[in-house]
Amino acid sequence: MDKDSDGSVTTSSVRWLDDDGRARALARMLAGMEDSMLGMAHATELLEKAQATKDAGFKKPRKRAAKK
């Protein structure tokens, strides 16, 4: 998501991100700053683990019925 302001009007837009863009956006959210090496490393690790989980066919556990 991009956000821009001219002082009186603020506009926002959404765009698709490639893998690097996803990692940079996540790193910015995690670290709270642009171009944090530690934030980028953490973001890359999280995205890799998420992809590995997805590739392994992980499914959410079913909710069990409440016991009476």
Secondary structure, 3 states (H helix, E strand, C coil): CEEEECCCCEEEECCCCCHHHHHHHHHHHHHCCCCCHHHHHHHHHHHHHHHHHHHCCCCCCCCCCCCC
